[in-house]
Amino acid sequence: MAFKARSLSKTFVWILMGLLILGLAGFGATNLSGTLRSIGTVGDRSIGVDRYARTLQNEIRAQQAETGNPLTVSQAVAQGLDQRALAQLVTAAALDEEAERMGLSIGDAELARQVQQIGAFQGPDGSFDREAYRFALQNNGLSESEFEEDLRGESARTLLQGAVLAGNTLPETYVNTILAYAGEERSFTWSILGEGALDTGVPEPTEADLQTYYDENIDAYTRPETRAITYAWLTPEMIVDTVEVDEEALREAYEARAAEFNLPERRLVERLVFSDEAAAQEALDRIESGDATFETTVAVRGLSLADVDMGDVTQPALGAAGEPVFAAETGAVVGPLPSDLGPALYRVNGVLAAQTTPFEEAEPQLRNTLALDRARRVIETQAQGFDDLMAGGATLEDLAEETEMDLGQIDWTGGSEDGIAAYEAFREAAAAATPEDFPDVEELGDGGVFALRVDEVRPPAPAPLDEVRDRVRQGWETAQKTAALEEQAQGLVQQLGDGQTFEALGLEPRSDENLTRTANIQDLPPGLLPAVFDIAAEGEAAVVPLMGSVALVRLDAITPADPEAEGNAQLAQLLRDQAAGDLANDLFRALSADIQSRVGVSIDQSARNAVHTQLQ
């Protein structure tokens, strides 16, 4: 049917510094045999197939660890992991070329020291164990000379990288400028002028007015890509009335769910456990004397009421404490009483009476549940038959005629959510299907099944004016009201600038103080805050057009960013670090690109494809 080794304990991580990871870790690394030896060259350096395979495998392992899902080589290639692995190796080889040209390297003594410090190469006493060294490398498909050459090269690259990445700073002017922009605060007063403030009404639009507005805002009236889809579907709800459930099955279900339909008396209880009975009694005495409350007693212990809440419990669930707790009045604190954690105080917060639902009252719910369950099983049994019919050449129309499946049609877009489009499985299938695809029977997720056929894919296109005339008229009227209010408000701007108050102009003012550009204030109209920061000086006012209304705003105060204020110092340091990191990365990329352009890079794509095939 169409329903649709081990790693080297991250041993080498400590030597993989900076931006490059050669991927030496990974037990069971692949060794590729045959005449294929290289996937390309950087200058005079060859990139071996084994090294490429190991690096790609490490990228795949890292992705699997991050997502928790298995990943095939073909999926890794589709996600670009092969390009990432190749970029690492090309960059590493380019740096090796440059390091060799500059004469950068480490001596034998330093190399031996680094090898001996790797934990996986040490024996039980913590000293270097040559046999462990040999065994670990053998399981990674590496010889001692190959690994030591890699380690020596990595150390040289680290020296070269360090020279590029370390000590990069930008002038303080850079940080101060951004901080001044981000940390500046503004206080302002504003008021909304709505349709009721208009001195005159909006005229009746002419046909030319509507056509012009339609043409100027054509994107708002353009239909998205639409797929004309024919589908056949069957859900449990469609056949539930045809499924028979006998009384014996209903009574068996009632008995199986007896605890659900017959609830014993319960209490809403909180429990505070103490280390011993004396401590519990002392706490109870303080509560009864009025020196403390149950809430403060809980808080003193560093707990919240949620930490001590037991929810609703039955008397047997409380054990020996059950009888006194159930005898207590609502709100009472009783104890010390035993619990499975030690002596405890119990507070009763509510009484839930016993509830008994007889079979006759539970029967409709039970019948519906059992019928739906049986309907799902019926559909599951029939689904293979649906597939067989379609495999035999039946169309969706034939399927609907010969089975219980219903036929339907939908003009589906990415925003469709009605009917069958409410199912995520259908939406995913509709988005992926093409007119050339043969319909498959797929699950809906609730026990139902469906199959679809894309009859036509209509590209985005403007809806005819007559079809959206009401929307166009509404949009035109809104724009006209906004323009009229904006013109009318310009006169009020001048009066505010001359010293008039909002109240004197008959406006209801609202004030906001000390807001930054990124402040998130729920009641502020969209676009108002950016407009406030566009005002040049204190005391000036501006009009901000909205949708069918305008905001009149006056800038009251500008507060420059204080470098010493809480948060600003941290922001400044963050900006310094980020700028230094960005600069270092840019310099490193420039160096890598320069080396590669000087020495030349040649990649054998067929060799890479061969590696991918052997890793499958």
N, C-alpha and C positions, 0 to 999 in steps of 0.2 A: 504493500500500500504506500500511498504517498504521504501518510502521516509522517507528516514529516517529524659514572654513576656514582654514582656517588661523586660529590665534588671534593676537591682537595682542601676542604674545610676553609676555603677562602685564604689559603696559605699565602698566596702571592699578593693579596690586596695591599699590604703595607708598602710594596715596592712600586705599585701603580699610582704614581703621583700626577698632579696637574690635570690636564684634560685628556690624556691618552690612556687607554686601557687595552693592552694587547691580548687579554683573555688567555692567560696561561692556566687558569684554574679549570678543573673539570675531569674527574676520573672517567675513563671510558672514552676519551677523545678519539675521534676517527683518524686512522691512518689510511691515506688513499694510495693504492698501489697502481702499478702500470707505468706507462711512459710519461704521464702528465706530472710535471714537477712545479710549474709556476703558473699563476694567473695573471702575471704582469710584472712590469719593472718600473722602478723609480730611479732615474739615473742609471748607475751600474748595479743597483741592488734589486734582487729578485724577490717577489712576494710568493712564498711557497704555498702550494695547495693545502698542505696540512695546517699551516698557520691560519690560512683563510677559513678553513673548515672549523678549526677550534674557536676562532673569534666569532664566527657566525653562530656556532652552537651556544656560546656564552651569551650572545644577544638574545637568542631564543629562550634560554633558561631564565634570564633576567625578566623577560616579558612574561613568561609563565608564572614566575614568582610574584610579579606585580598584580597580574589579573587573576591568578588561581585557575586558569584554564589551559588545557593542552594546546600546543601550537605546532602545526606541521611546517615543513620547510617551505612549501608552496604558499602557505598563509604568511609566513615570515617575509618572503620575497614580496608578496602583495602589499605588506605593510611597510616595506622599505628597510627592513632590518639588514638585508644584504648590503644595501648601499651604506648604511651606517657602519657595518663591519669593514667594508672596503675603505671608507673614508679614514677610519682609525689606522688601518695598515698603511695606506698611502701617506698619511701625515707622519706616522712613525718612521717610515722609510726615508721620507724627505728630511726629517730631523737627523736621522742617522747620517745621511749624506753631509749635512751641514756640520754636524759634530765632528765627523772625520776630517772634513776640510779644515776645521779650526783646530784640530788636534785635541779635542776634548775626550777624556776617558778616565777610568779609575784603574788603580794599580791592582796587582794580584792580591795583595794583603787586604785591601778594602773589599775586594770581591769575596774573598774567603770569609771575612768577618760578616758580610751580609748573608751569605749562604748559611753560616753556622747559627745565625740568629732566628732563622725561620723555624717555627715551632714544629712543623710536620717532619722536619729533618732531625729532631732531637729524640734521644732515648728517654727511658723512665727517669733517669737522674738529671735530665735537663741539659745534658751535653750533646754535642753533635754526634749523630749516629749515621755512619756512611751507608749501612745497609738500608736504613729508613730512607735516606736520600736517594739511593738507587731505585728502591721499590716505588717511591712516590713518582719519580720521573718516568719510570717504565710504564706505570699505569696511566700516565698522561701522554704516552707516545713520544717522549722526549729523551734524548741522550743527554749525558752530563755536559758535553761540550756545547750542545745546542742551547740548553737552559742557561749555562753560564754566559754564553754569547748574548742571549736575550737580556740577562740581568745586567751585563756590562753596558749593553746598548741603552737599556732603560735608564741607568744611572747617568749616562752621558746626556741623554735627552732631558732628564730632569734638571741637570745643570744648565742646559741651554734654555729650557722653559723658564727656570727660575730667574734667569737674567732678563727675560722679556716680561714676565708676569709681576715681578716684585717691584715695589717702590713707585708705582704709577699713581700720580695724584693730579687733580685738576685745581686750578686757582680757586681761592676762597670766594672770588667774585661769582663763580659759577654756582656754588652752594648758596651764597647769600641771595643771589637773584631768584633762584627757585624758591628758597624759603620765604622771601618777601612776597612772592606771588601766592604761594600756597597758604601762608600763615596770616595774611592780611585779613582783618575783620571789618565788617561794615554794619552799621545800624541804620535802619530806614523805617519810614512810615508809608503805608500804602492803603489804597481803597479800590474797590471794584465798582465800575460803572457798567450796569447791565442794560438790557433792552428797555427797562422802565425809565432810564435816564434820557432816552432819546427825545429830542425836541420835536422831531417829525417822524412819521412812519416810513417804512421802506416801500418804494414804488413797485408796481406790478411788473415783473420781468417780461420783456419781449422775447420772441422766438430767437432773435439774433443774440440777445443777452445770454440765453440758456446755451445756445450753440457755442458761443465764445467761451463761456465758463467750462463747458464740457471739453472743448478742445484744449484749453489751458490746463486742465486737471485730468487729462485722459488716463493717467496711471491709476487714479482712484476708481475708474470705471472699466478697468481691464480685467477680464476674467483670467484666473490662473490656468495653467495647463489642466485640461479636463480629459478624463478617460471614460469613454462610454463602455460600461462593463455589464455584461450579462452574467448572471450567477444563478446557481441552484443551491439551496441550503435546506438543512433539516436540523432542528433543535429539539431537545427533550420537551420543551413547552408545547411544541406543535403537535406532539403525539401523546401527551400525558393523559388526555381524556380517553384515549383508546386502550390504555393499559389497565388491566384489572388487577386489583389487590384483594385477596380474600381476607376474611376476618381473622383467621388463625395467624396469618403473617402480621396483621395489625396488632394483635394481642401479644405476640412474641416481641414485636418492636417496643410495645408499651412496657413490657416487663424489663427489657434490656435497658430502657431509659427511665426506669422507675425513680432513680435518684434525681432526675431532672424534673419529673412531674410531681414528685412528692417530697417536698423540702421540709426538713425538721425545723424546729424553732432554733433561731440563731441570735448571736449577739455581735454587735460591732465593737471590737475590743482593741485597746492599745496595751502593750506590755513593756514594762521597763525592768530589765534584769539587773541584779546586783551581785557583788562578789560573795556576800554572805548575808544571813538573815538579819544580823544586827544593823548593817548598813541600810537594808531595805526598811526595817522598822523605824530607824531614825528619820529616813526620808518621809515615811508615812506620817510620823508625828509632826513634822514641820508642815506638811500639807494640811493636816487636820487642825493645827493651831492657827493657821492662816499666815504663817511666816513664809510660806512658799506655795506655789501652785504646781500642778502636774506639769504644765508647760515649762515653767522655769526649772523644775527638777530635771526635765529632759534636756533642756538647753545647757545646764551646768555640766552635764555629762558629755557635752560636745556633739549631741545628737539632734535630729529634727524629729517632728511628730511622724513624718513619713517613715523614719527608721524604726519606730516602735509600733507602727500600725500593723495589726494582724488581719485586718479586713473583717469579713463576717465568718464566725466560727461556730461549730456545734459544741454542745456540752461535752460529748465524749472526746472531741479533739483537744480539749484543755486538760484532760486527765484528772488528777486529783484537785486541780483548781476549778474544775467545771462547775461543781455544785455551788460554791460560794459566789463565783462570778455571775452565774445565772440567777442567783437570789438577790443580787445587788440592784439598786435603782439606777436608772439612766443618769450618767454624770458622776456616779460614785467611784471612788478609788478604793480598792480592797487589796488586802495582803498583810504581810508577806505570804505568798502562796508558791507552791513548787511549780517549776517548769523544767523542760528538758535542758535548759541552759543555766539553771540555778534559781535561787529565791527571786521573786519578782513582785512588782506592784501592777495591778490590772485596773484600767479605767474602762468603764462601760459607756459607750457613746450612743448606743441605740439598741432597740429590741426589734427583731424581725420575726414576726409570727410564723408559725408553721403554715405551709401552703400545700394543699392537696388538690391535684387536678385529676378528676376521675377519667376513666377510659373514654367515656362518651364525649367529654369535652376535648380530649387530646386527639380523638380519632381524625378530625379533618386535617390537622397538622401532620399526623403520622401518615395518613393516606397520601397526602401530597408529596411528602418526602420519599416514601417508598415508590410511588408511581414515577416520580422523576428519576429515581435511581434505576428502576427497571427500564424506563425509556432510554436512559443512557446506554444500558446494556444492549437494548434492541438495536439502537443506532450503531453501536460498536460491531454487532454481529452483521448488520446489513452493509456496513461500509465497504467490506471487501467485494461484495456484490456490485456496489456502485462503481468501484474501480474496474471490475471485470467488464461491465457494460461499456464503459468508456474505452477500455482497451480494445473492445470489439467494434469500435467505430461509432458508438452512440454519442449524440450531441447532448448539450445541456437541456435542450428542449425535449429530447427523447427521455432523458433521465427524469425530468419532471413529470412526463406523461406516464412512464412505466413504474415509477416508485413514489414514495410519499414525499419526496423532496419538492420544495416550492421553487418556482422560477421567478426571478426578479431582474430589474435593470436599474442601474444607478449611474448618474453622471458624477464620477468621483473626482474630487480634488483633495489635496493634502489636508484641507480643513474640514472635510466631510466627517460627521460624527453621528448621523442619524441611521436608524435601522441597522442593517448588517454592518455598516461602517463604524458602529460603536465598538466592534470587536477589533482588538489590536491585531490579531492574526489575519483578519481580512485586510486591514489597512496595509500591513506589511506585504501581503501577497499582491494587493492592487498596485502598490508602488513599484514592485519588482517585475511584474508581468509585462509582456509585450504582445502585440497582435499576432506574432508568429508562434507564441507558446501554446502547447497543447494543455487543456484544462486538467488539473490534478485535484483529487479529493484530499482535502486538508482538514485538520481539526480546528474548531473555533475556540476551544479552551474550556467550554462548559459542558462538554459531552456532545456538542453538535458538530456537524461537518458541513463543508461547502466546497464548491468548485466554481471557478470563474473563468471568463473569456473576455479579453480586451478586444472590443469590436472596432474601436477607433481612438486615436490619441489626437485631441485637438490642441494645437499650440495656443499659448496666451494670445488673446485677442480682445479688443475693446467691445464692450456690450453696446448694441445700438442705442442711440439716444432715446428713442421711444420706450425702450425697455427699462431704462434707468431714469426716466424723466423726473419722477418724484424726488429721487435722491439728488439729482442735479439742481432742481428748483430749491430744495432745502439748503444745499451747499451754497448756491448763489445768494439766497436770502441771508444766510449766516455771514457770508463775506461782506454783503452790503451793510448789515448792521454793525459789523466790526469796523468797517471803514468810516461809517457815519459817526460812531462813538469815538473813534480815534481823532477825527477832525474836531469834534466837539470838545474833546478833552484837551486839545492843544491850548485852548483859551484858558483852561484851568491851570495848566502848567505855568503860564505866564503869571497868573495871580499868585500861585504858590511861591514862585520866585520873588515876587514883590513883597512877601511877608505874610500873605493871608494863611489862615489855618485851614485844615481839612474841615473842621466843624463849621467855620464861617462860610464855607462853600457848600454846605449841606451834605457833606460826605461823612461816612462813618469810618474813622481811621483805625488801622491796626498797625502795631509796631513790632518789629523784631530787632533784637540787639546782638551785636558781636557775632555775626555769622560769617563763616569762611565760605569760599567758593564751593566747597564740597559738602556743605551742611545739608542734611536730609531732614527737611521740615515738612511734615505731612500736609499741612494746610496751605502751603505756598503754591500758587498756580504755576504750571510749567512755564519756564522761560523767564519768570520774574527775577530770580536770584542772579542769573547771568546778566540780565539787563541792569541790575543794581550795580554790578561791578564794571559796567560800561560807562556809568555816569562819572564825569571828570572830577567834580569838586563837591564838597559839602554844601548843602542848601539848594543844589540844583534838583530839578524834577524831570521826570520823563513819563511817556505813555508807552505801555507795553500791550500790544494787541494780543488778544486771546481768541477763543472761538465764540463769536457772538457777543463778546464783551471786551472791555479793556481794563487794565490796571493802571492807576495813577500812582506813581511812587516818587517819594522825595528822599534823597540821601541825607541822613542826619549826621553821621560821623564816620570817619575813616580811622581805624586803629591799625597802625603798622605792626607787622609781625615782631614779636619780642623774642630774640634768640635765646633768652634765658628762661622763657616761660616753660611750664611743664609740657612735655611732649615735643616742643620745638627743638630742644637740644638733641633729643633722640632722632628726630626727623633729619636734622642737619648731619648727624653722623651716618645715618642710613643713606642719605644722598651722597656723602663722600665715598662710602664703601661701594655703593652701586656704581657711581661714576668711575671709580678706580677699577672695579671689576669689568665694566663695559670697555674701558680704554684698554685694559690688559688683553681682553679677548679680541678686540679689534686689531691690536698690534700682533697678537699671536697668529690670527688668521692671515694678516698681511704677510708676516714672515713665512708662514707655510706656503701661501700662494706664490710668493716670490721664489722660494727654493724650488718648488715644483716647476715653475716656468723656466728656471735656469737649467735644471738638470733633465727635465722632460719626464713625462709619465705615459706609459703604454699599458693598456689593460686588454687582456684576451677574454672577451665575453663568452666565447665558446668554452673556454676552460672553466670559467665560473659556473656556466650552466652544467658542465659535467660534474662539478663538485656538488651542486644542488641535487642533481639526480642521484648521486651515490649516497647522499645524506638522507634521502627519502626513507 
